């Protein structure tokens, strides 16, 4: 029992791996100084690494900088922990303390510090017979170069770890690993697998689709591939990726289909137009999350960009996402967004959460009326629907008629020039 407790403390602690690196630094110094002594300190010339004074100055600078790097990494780690606790969950601290890249980065800096400090003891400043352990000093130089690379990689790593999807996956991955330990035995599958169904080996968000590769696979097997998830949709492990249709589906390269459907940690804007709108709306919702400190001006700025995106989108052909072979036969079909879906994505949540602010309601109406004036007639239905829902929402949100009339006015600035005394008030529906 006590061994289990010690092992648990070592796994959850931040200090154990850096301590091992410190011991490794001692071992490296013993090896390099032994080699220097064995070869009479003549393997690396003083003209290459400098004299005793230069070596001491460099080693002292290295030791001091390593202490600063350790303090910097620890500070960054603590700041990240505090941000994660405040924004996501206070229970995520242990997960961050077990972050192996952070521990290895700290450990490497500690090992370099130990190496530099112990090497300084071997430097002999003497006019008659100066001694500079060339191998030890050269090893320290090499470790410094490695530290610079590790520092850059660590900053990149910690930046990626701050993403919401990374934090969620961090906890999820730990849960899956523990599940494999606690419940290692799987139930036998009952029933026959569908040979026409392609499933995912791992979980992730569909971020990229290799259309040309899928078409080539479908032509080779003379079949059609219907991708089931849309771009930007999460697919669980063993979830449905694609369905095959045709008489020779058993001849298709299933692993090739999986390779062509790239599952990533989170959505990206490489092929996912809706993700840009999703991020804009999320910014607006975040600004309204705290009713006490709500920021309707930020929501107005978000609506500026949502209007601009939908305005450009309203006059573009939103065709079905299909890919054909050279003969014109459709080989690959991917679910895609239509105009109504884009309109609802851009306005629905902002209308529901922001209608309590006259500034947001007025800017929302101005955006919808502008789109109605600009969009082709066949695409005005979803916009009329949003205006009707906005009027219904404002009727419920404002008990005073004056406030409701103010909120019903269209204003491109939220509350700006259109709020003047000479602006007409729309009739109450």
HUVENBEL-V463352 format. One record per residue. N is the residue number from 1. PHI is phi in degrees with one decimal (999 if undefined). PSI is psi in whole degrees, 0 to 359 (999 if undefined). OMEGA is omega as a letter, one per 20 degrees, with the letter a starting at -180 (999 if undefined). Layout:
BEGIN
n | phi | psi | omega
N | PHI | PSI | OMEGA
N | PHI | PSI | OMEGA
END
This chain:
BEGIN
n | phi | psi | omega
1 | 999 | 317 | a
2 | -68.8 | 331 | r
3 | -66.8 | 321 | r
4 | -63.5 | 320 | r
5 | -65.5 | 318 | r
6 | -63.8 | 316 | a
7 | -62.3 | 321 | r
8 | -65.0 | 319 | r
9 | -66.3 | 323 | r
10 | -67.4 | 321 | a
11 | -69.1 | 323 | a
12 | -90.2 | 351 | a
13 | -86.2 | 155 | r
14 | -90.4 | 348 | a
15 | -95.7 | 337 | a
16 | -66.6 | 311 | a
17 | -64.5 | 316 | r
18 | -58.3 | 326 | r
19 | -64.5 | 319 | r
20 | -62.8 | 322 | r
21 | -65.4 | 324 | r
22 | -62.6 | 318 | r
23 | -63.7 | 321 | r
24 | -63.4 | 325 | r
25 | -63.4 | 321 | r
26 | -63.4 | 316 | a
27 | -63.7 | 317 | r
28 | -59.9 | 318 | a
29 | -66.7 | 320 | r
30 | -61.9 | 319 | a
31 | -67.8 | 312 | a
32 | -67.3 | 319 | r
33 | -68.6 | 326 | r
34 | -65.1 | 320 | r
35 | -65.6 | 319 | r
36 | -60.7 | 314 | a
37 | -64.7 | 321 | a
38 | -65.1 | 323 | a
39 | -97.5 | 13 | r
40 | 69.7 | 29 | r
41 | 57.1 | 30 | a
42 | -117.5 | 5 | a
43 | -66.8 | 314 | r
44 | -111.8 | 122 | a
45 | -69.1 | 149 | r
46 | -61.8 | 330 | r
47 | -66.5 | 340 | a
48 | -87.9 | 315 | a
49 | -103.1 | 355 | r
50 | 95.8 | 167 | r
51 | -78.7 | 185 | a
52 | -60.3 | 318 | a
53 | -63.8 | 315 | r
54 | -64.6 | 320 | r
55 | -63.6 | 316 | r
56 | -63.5 | 319 | r
57 | -63.9 | 317 | a
58 | -67.3 | 315 | a
59 | -63.4 | 321 | r
60 | -64.2 | 320 | r
61 | -65.5 | 321 | r
62 | -63.8 | 314 | a
63 | -61.2 | 316 | r
64 | -64.7 | 319 | a
65 | -68.4 | 328 | r
66 | -67.3 | 322 | r
67 | -62.8 | 318 | r
68 | -64.3 | 320 | r
69 | -64.9 | 319 | r
70 | -61.5 | 315 | r
71 | -62.6 | 322 | r
72 | -65.8 | 314 | a
73 | -63.7 | 318 | r
74 | -63.6 | 320 | r
75 | -64.3 | 315 | r
76 | -61.0 | 317 | a
77 | -61.6 | 317 | r
78 | -67.2 | 322 | r
79 | -64.6 | 317 | r
80 | -61.9 | 319 | r
81 | -61.4 | 315 | a
82 | -64.0 | 318 | r
83 | -63.1 | 317 | r
84 | -64.7 | 320 | r
85 | -64.2 | 319 | a
86 | -72.9 | 322 | a
87 | -94.4 | 334 | a
88 | -120.9 | 293 | a
89 | -163.7 | 137 | r
90 | -68.8 | 348 | a
91 | -87.1 | 4 | a
92 | -90.7 | 359 | a
93 | -59.8 | 313 | a
94 | -60.2 | 324 | r
95 | -62.6 | 319 | r
96 | -70.9 | 323 | r
97 | -64.8 | 337 | r
98 | -92.8 | 8 | a
99 | -67.2 | 110 | a
100 | -65.4 | 317 | r
101 | -56.8 | 322 | r
102 | -64.8 | 317 | a
103 | -65.1 | 319 | r
104 | -68.7 | 324 | r
105 | -63.8 | 312 | r
106 | -60.8 | 317 | a
107 | -62.7 | 319 | r
108 | -65.8 | 322 | r
109 | -65.7 | 321 | r
110 | -64.8 | 318 | r
111 | -62.6 | 320 | r
112 | -66.2 | 321 | r
113 | -61.0 | 314 | r
114 | -62.6 | 315 | r
115 | -60.1 | 316 | a
116 | -66.3 | 317 | a
117 | -64.9 | 315 | a
118 | -71.2 | 329 | r
119 | -67.5 | 326 | r
120 | -59.0 | 330 | a
121 | -68.0 | 337 | a
122 | -89.5 | 349 | a
123 | -80.1 | 128 | a
124 | -117.0 | 116 | r
125 | -90.6 | 110 | a
126 | -152.1 | 136 | r
127 | -70.4 | 329 | a
128 | -80.8 | 311 | a
129 | -140.3 | 75 | r
130 | -67.1 | 143 | a
131 | -122.7 | 124 | r
132 | -129.2 | 116 | r
133 | -71.3 | 91 | a
134 | -59.9 | 317 | a
135 | -64.6 | 318 | r
136 | -64.6 | 316 | r
137 | -66.1 | 316 | r
138 | -62.5 | 322 | r
139 | -63.7 | 321 | r
140 | -62.6 | 318 | r
141 | -58.6 | 315 | a
142 | -62.5 | 319 | r
143 | -65.9 | 326 | r
144 | -63.9 | 316 | r
145 | -60.7 | 316 | r
146 | -62.2 | 321 | r
147 | -62.2 | 321 | r
148 | -62.9 | 316 | r
149 | -62.9 | 316 | a
150 | -63.2 | 322 | r
151 | -62.5 | 316 | r
152 | -63.6 | 316 | r
153 | -63.8 | 322 | a
154 | -65.3 | 316 | r
155 | -62.0 | 319 | r
156 | -62.1 | 317 | a
157 | -63.3 | 314 | a
158 | -69.7 | 329 | r
159 | -65.5 | 320 | r
160 | -69.0 | 325 | a
161 | -68.7 | 339 | r
162 | -76.8 | 349 | r
163 | -67.4 | 147 | a
164 | -58.7 | 315 | a
165 | -63.5 | 325 | r
166 | -68.0 | 319 | r
167 | -65.6 | 318 | r
168 | -64.0 | 316 | a
169 | -67.6 | 328 | r
170 | -60.3 | 314 | r
171 | -70.5 | 319 | a
172 | -64.4 | 318 | a
173 | -63.8 | 318 | r
174 | -62.2 | 322 | r
175 | -66.3 | 318 | r
176 | -65.7 | 320 | r
177 | -63.1 | 317 | r
178 | -65.7 | 323 | r
179 | -61.9 | 321 | r
180 | -65.7 | 330 | r
181 | -77.8 | 316 | a
182 | -78.6 | 320 | a
183 | -123.6 | 73 | a
184 | -75.3 | 339 | a
185 | -93.4 | 128 | r
186 | -94.6 | 149 | r
187 | -72.8 | 144 | r
188 | -68.0 | 139 | a
189 | -70.4 | 128 | r
190 | -98.2 | 128 | a
191 | 100.8 | 176 | a
192 | -103.9 | 135 | r
193 | -67.3 | 143 | r
194 | -78.2 | 115 | a
195 | -67.7 | 344 | a
196 | -92.0 | 0 | a
197 | -109.4 | 128 | r
198 | -103.2 | 125 | a
199 | -111.6 | 162 | a
200 | -87.7 | 140 | r
201 | -80.6 | 336 | r
202 | -138.7 | 166 | r
203 | -89.0 | 160 | r
204 | 161.9 | 175 | r
205 | -98.6 | 130 | r
206 | -68.3 | 109 | a
207 | -112.2 | 330 | a
208 | -137.3 | 144 | r
209 | -127.7 | 120 | r
210 | -82.2 | 84 | a
211 | -63.6 | 316 | a
212 | -62.7 | 321 | r
213 | -67.0 | 320 | r
214 | -65.3 | 319 | r
215 | -62.1 | 317 | r
216 | -61.6 | 318 | r
217 | -64.8 | 319 | a
218 | -67.9 | 321 | r
219 | -65.5 | 319 | a
220 | -62.0 | 322 | a
221 | -95.8 | 359 | a
222 | 53.0 | 56 | r
223 | -142.7 | 183 | r
224 | -124.0 | 142 | a
225 | -113.3 | 117 | r
226 | -103.1 | 108 | r
227 | -71.2 | 131 | a
228 | -84.9 | 308 | r
229 | -79.2 | 148 | r
230 | -80.1 | 161 | r
231 | -61.7 | 128 | a
232 | 96.7 | 359 | a
233 | -94.5 | 141 | r
234 | -78.1 | 138 | r
235 | -121.3 | 120 | r
236 | -74.7 | 164 | r
237 | -60.0 | 136 | a
238 | 67.4 | 11 | r
239 | -76.5 | 167 | a
240 | -76.4 | 126 | r
241 | -103.5 | 313 | a
242 | -155.0 | 156 | r
243 | -121.4 | 136 | a
244 | -103.0 | 144 | r
245 | -135.8 | 137 | a
246 | 141.6 | 168 | a
247 | -84.7 | 348 | a
248 | -124.1 | 37 | a
249 | -67.8 | 339 | a
250 | -71.0 | 350 | a
251 | -96.8 | 358 | a
252 | -82.4 | 153 | r
253 | -83.1 | 98 | a
254 | -66.1 | 319 | r
255 | -63.4 | 327 | r
256 | -64.9 | 324 | r
257 | -64.6 | 317 | r
258 | -63.0 | 321 | r
259 | -66.2 | 327 | a
260 | -76.6 | 338 | r
261 | -101.7 | 97 | a
262 | -82.7 | 121 | r
263 | -101.2 | 122 | a
264 | -115.2 | 179 | a
265 | -70.7 | 326 | a
266 | -151.6 | 172 | r
267 | -67.6 | 154 | r
268 | -136.6 | 167 | a
269 | -95.6 | 15 | a
270 | -67.9 | 318 | r
271 | -132.0 | 359 | a
272 | -107.0 | 92 | r
273 | -64.5 | 322 | a
274 | -63.3 | 335 | a
275 | -66.4 | 325 | r
276 | -61.4 | 314 | r
277 | -62.6 | 321 | a
278 | -61.2 | 319 | r
279 | -69.1 | 320 | r
280 | -61.4 | 314 | r
281 | -63.0 | 321 | r
282 | -62.3 | 323 | r
283 | -62.9 | 318 | r
284 | -65.9 | 318 | r
285 | -64.8 | 322 | r
286 | -62.4 | 322 | a
287 | -67.7 | 338 | r
288 | -105.0 | 5 | a
289 | -64.5 | 320 | a
290 | -99.6 | 107 | a
291 | -60.9 | 328 | a
292 | -70.4 | 320 | a
293 | -114.6 | 37 | a
294 | -64.1 | 149 | a
295 | -126.0 | 81 | a
296 | -65.1 | 335 | r
297 | -63.2 | 322 | r
298 | -63.6 | 322 | r
299 | -64.6 | 322 | r
300 | -61.4 | 318 | r
301 | -64.3 | 322 | r
302 | -63.0 | 316 | r
303 | -64.4 | 329 | r
304 | -55.5 | 312 | a
305 | -74.8 | 324 | r
306 | -62.1 | 316 | r
307 | -59.9 | 316 | a
308 | -63.5 | 316 | a
309 | -63.7 | 313 | a
310 | -68.8 | 329 | r
311 | -62.7 | 315 | r
312 | -67.6 | 326 | a
313 | -74.6 | 334 | a
314 | -65.5 | 334 | a
315 | -109.4 | 28 | r
316 | -117.1 | 150 | r
317 | -74.7 | 120 | r
318 | -102.8 | 74 | a
319 | -80.0 | 162 | r
320 | -64.9 | 144 | a
321 | -83.6 | 89 | r
322 | -127.4 | 154 | r
323 | -129.1 | 135 | a
324 | -117.0 | 162 | r
325 | -86.3 | 187 | a
326 | -64.7 | 336 | a
327 | -88.1 | 358 | a
328 | 89.9 | 4 | r
329 | -79.0 | 130 | r
330 | -69.5 | 124 | a
331 | -112.4 | 331 | a
332 | -133.5 | 132 | r
333 | -126.1 | 129 | a
334 | -124.5 | 132 | r
335 | -57.7 | 141 | a
336 | -140.2 | 160 | r
337 | -79.1 | 144 | r
338 | -106.3 | 180 | a
339 | -62.9 | 317 | a
340 | -61.8 | 321 | r
341 | -64.7 | 320 | r
342 | -65.5 | 318 | r
343 | -63.4 | 315 | r
344 | -65.4 | 322 | r
345 | -63.0 | 320 | a
346 | -76.3 | 330 | a
347 | -118.9 | 333 | a
348 | -57.9 | 305 | a
349 | -69.7 | 322 | r
350 | -64.7 | 326 | r
351 | -67.2 | 315 | a
352 | -66.6 | 319 | a
353 | -91.6 | 339 | a
354 | -106.3 | 357 | a
355 | -66.2 | 340 | r
356 | -69.5 | 347 | r
357 | -102.3 | 120 | r
358 | -56.7 | 325 | a
359 | -62.0 | 315 | a
360 | -68.8 | 316 | a
361 | -62.1 | 317 | a
362 | -66.3 | 318 | r
363 | -67.8 | 324 | r
364 | -65.0 | 318 | r
365 | -64.9 | 319 | r
366 | -60.6 | 319 | r
367 | -64.0 | 316 | a
368 | -67.4 | 319 | r
369 | -66.9 | 324 | r
370 | -65.0 | 318 | r
371 | -66.3 | 323 | r
372 | -61.8 | 323 | a
373 | -74.2 | 332 | a
374 | -97.8 | 324 | a
375 | -72.9 | 152 | r
376 | -60.1 | 155 | a
377 | -59.0 | 325 | a
378 | -71.7 | 351 | a
379 | -112.0 | 14 | a
380 | -89.2 | 347 | a
381 | -57.6 | 307 | r
382 | -60.5 | 330 | r
383 | -72.7 | 319 | r
384 | -61.0 | 321 | r
385 | -60.2 | 316 | r
386 | -66.1 | 321 | r
387 | -65.2 | 319 | r
388 | -62.9 | 316 | r
389 | -66.0 | 326 | r
390 | -63.9 | 316 | r
391 | -61.9 | 317 | r
392 | -63.3 | 319 | a
393 | -65.7 | 319 | r
394 | -67.5 | 324 | r
395 | -60.8 | 321 | r
396 | -76.8 | 331 | a
397 | -81.4 | 333 | a
398 | -120.4 | 122 | r
399 | -85.6 | 329 | r
400 | -85.6 | 132 | a
401 | -64.8 | 325 | a
402 | -62.7 | 316 | r
403 | -65.1 | 321 | r
404 | -65.8 | 320 | r
405 | -63.7 | 320 | r
406 | -62.1 | 317 | a
407 | -70.8 | 338 | a
408 | -82.0 | 348 | a
409 | -74.8 | 141 | r
410 | -82.2 | 134 | a
411 | -149.5 | 112 | r
412 | -62.7 | 343 | r
413 | -102.6 | 8 | a
414 | 83.6 | 277 | r
415 | -126.4 | 98 | a
416 | -140.9 | 229 | a
417 | -60.4 | 322 | a
418 | -66.3 | 351 | r
419 | -86.2 | 3 | a
420 | -67.7 | 168 | a
421 | -69.1 | 334 | a
422 | -93.8 | 6 | r
423 | -81.2 | 135 | a
424 | -68.7 | 146 | r
425 | -98.2 | 127 | a
426 | -65.9 | 151 | r
427 | -66.7 | 148 | r
428 | -71.1 | 127 | a
429 | -69.9 | 999 | 999
END
